[in-house]
Amino acid sequence: MEDEENCKSDFGTPLAYKFTLLAKNYYGAATAHFTDFDFDKYFYVLMVIGNHEKITQQCLSKYFDIDKASIVRIIDYLTEKGLVIREKNALDRREHMIVCTEKGKTYLPKINEAFNLVNNSAFKNFTEQEQTLFFEMLNRMLHNISGLPAEYYELKYVKSNKVSK
């Protein structure tokens, strides 16, 4: 059997691998708080919508860096669950404003709390300065690679039947 320490080398590891592990563990820990919800995805999208009085589909598309068709599917799902509604923009009838319903707003405190708990766990033993530096570095990395030629990828997190560690 190989030495376990040899299997944990970070040298030459693609950043995407570490970010994927982080995202998988992060969302797994956060969604463990949502087992009593009557919906099973798009928690952060609902949180972003709920943090605005009204927000356009185009704004959501830009914020999440996903295509408009995907945003429509997400909004359709949240609408079917009674969490958001679409309203015509009075100033531009071609545009829809997305509004969090009263039902959707009832979930926001628990979603915020769960993400804050996971953030605090992730940043355990980090100074405030280290946390700030971490986000500055992430933003710089994103900026550095955003201009590279690339294929479009969409990550989809789906709940697995696998039991966590």
C-alpha positions in Angstrom: 0.0 0.0 0.0 1.3 3.4 -0.9 2.3 5.8 1.8 -0.8 8.0 2.4 1.4 11.2 2.7 2.7 10.6 -0.9 -0.9 10.7 -2.1 -1.5 14.1 -0.6 1.1 16.1 -2.5 -0.1 19.5 -3.7 2.8 19.9 -6.1 1.5 20.0 -9.6 -2.1 19.6 -8.6 -4.5 21.6 -10.8 -6.2 24.4 -8.9 -9.5 23.2 -10.2 -9.1 19.9 -8.4 -8.7 21.7 -5.0 -11.5 24.2 -5.8 -13.8 21.3 -6.7 -13.0 19.4 -3.5 -13.6 22.6 -1.5 -17.0 23.3 -3.3 -18.1 19.7 -2.9 -17.4 19.7 0.8 -18.7 23.2 1.3 -22.1 22.6 -0.4 -22.4 19.2 1.3 -21.9 20.9 4.7 -24.3 23.7 3.9 -27.1 21.6 2.5 -27.0 19.3 5.5 -28.9 22.3 7.2 -31.6 22.2 4.6 -33.0 18.7 4.9 -36.4 20.0 6.1 -36.8 22.3 3.1 -39.4 21.5 0.4 -36.8 22.3 -2.4 -33.4 20.8 -2.9 -31.3 23.2 -4.9 -30.5 26.8 -5.8 -30.2 27.9 -2.2 -27.7 30.6 -3.0 -29.7 31.9 -5.9 -32.7 32.3 -3.7 -30.5 34.1 -1.1 -29.2 36.5 -3.8 -32.8 37.2 -5.0 -34.0 37.6 -1.4 -31.2 40.2 -0.7 -32.7 42.4 -3.4 -36.2 44.0 -3.5 -36.3 43.0 -7.2 -33.6 41.7 -9.6 -33.6 41.0 -13.3 -32.9 37.7 -14.9 -30.1 39.4 -16.9 -28.5 40.6 -13.6 -28.7 37.1 -12.2 -27.2 35.6 -15.4 -24.2 38.0 -15.1 -23.8 37.6 -11.4 -23.7 33.8 -11.6 -21.9 33.8 -15.0 -24.3 31.4 -16.5 -26.3 31.6 -19.7 -29.8 33.1 -19.8 -31.5 29.8 -20.6 -30.0 28.3 -17.4 -31.3 31.2 -15.4 -34.7 30.7 -16.9 -34.7 27.1 -15.8 -33.6 28.0 -12.3 -36.2 30.7 -12.0 -38.8 28.2 -13.3 -37.9 25.8 -10.6 -38.0 28.4 -7.8 -41.3 29.7 -9.2 -42.8 26.1 -9.2 -41.8 25.8 -5.6 -43.5 29.1 -4.7 -40.2 30.8 -3.7 -40.1 33.6 -6.3 -42.4 35.3 -8.8 -41.7 37.1 -12.1 -43.1 40.6 -12.5 -43.0 42.6 -15.7 -40.7 45.6 -15.5 -43.0 48.6 -15.7 -40.3 50.6 -17.5 -39.4 47.8 -20.0 -42.1 45.2 -20.6 -39.6 42.9 -22.3 -37.8 42.5 -19.0 -38.8 40.5 -16.0 -38.1 41.4 -12.4 -37.6 38.4 -10.0 -39.0 38.9 -6.5 -38.7 36.6 -3.5 -42.1 35.6 -2.2 -43.1 35.5 1.5 -42.6 31.7 1.4 -39.1 32.2 -0.1 -38.3 34.8 2.6 -39.0 32.3 5.3 -36.0 30.2 4.2 -33.5 33.1 4.0 -32.5 33.2 7.7 -31.6 29.5 7.7 -29.8 29.7 4.4 -27.8 32.7 5.6 -27.0 31.0 8.9 -25.9 27.8 7.2 -23.5 29.6 4.8 -22.2 31.6 7.7 -21.5 28.5 9.8 -19.7 26.8 6.9 -17.7 30.0 6.1 -16.7 30.3 9.8 -15.6 26.6 9.8 -13.7 27.0 6.6 -11.9 30.1 8.0 -11.2 28.5 11.4 -7.7 29.7 12.6 -7.5 32.3 9.8 -6.9 35.9 10.8 -9.1 38.6 9.4 -6.1 39.7 7.3 -5.6 36.2 5.9 -9.3 36.0 5.0 -9.1 39.3 3.2 -5.9 38.2 1.4 -7.6 34.9 0.4 -10.4 36.7 -1.3 -8.0 39.1 -3.0 -6.0 36.2 -4.3 -9.1 34.4 -5.6 -10.3 37.5 -7.4 -6.9 38.0 -8.9 -6.7 34.4 -10.1 -10.2 34.7 -11.6 -9.2 37.9 -13.4 -5.9 36.3 -14.6 -7.6 33.3 -16.2 -10.9 34.9 -17.3 -9.3 36.1 -20.6 -7.9 32.7 -21.6 -9.4 30.8 -24.5 -11.7 28.2 -22.9 -14.6 25.9 -23.4 -17.8 26.7 -21.5 -18.4 24.5 -18.6 -21.3 24.5 -16.2 -21.0 22.8 -12.9 -24.1 21.1 -11.5 -24.1 20.0 -7.9 -26.6 17.2 -7.3 -27.2 15.5 -4.0 -25.7 12.0 -4.0 -27.1 8.9 -2.2 -23.7 8.3 -0.9 -23.3 8.6 2.9 -20.8 11.2 4.0 -17.7 10.4 5.9 
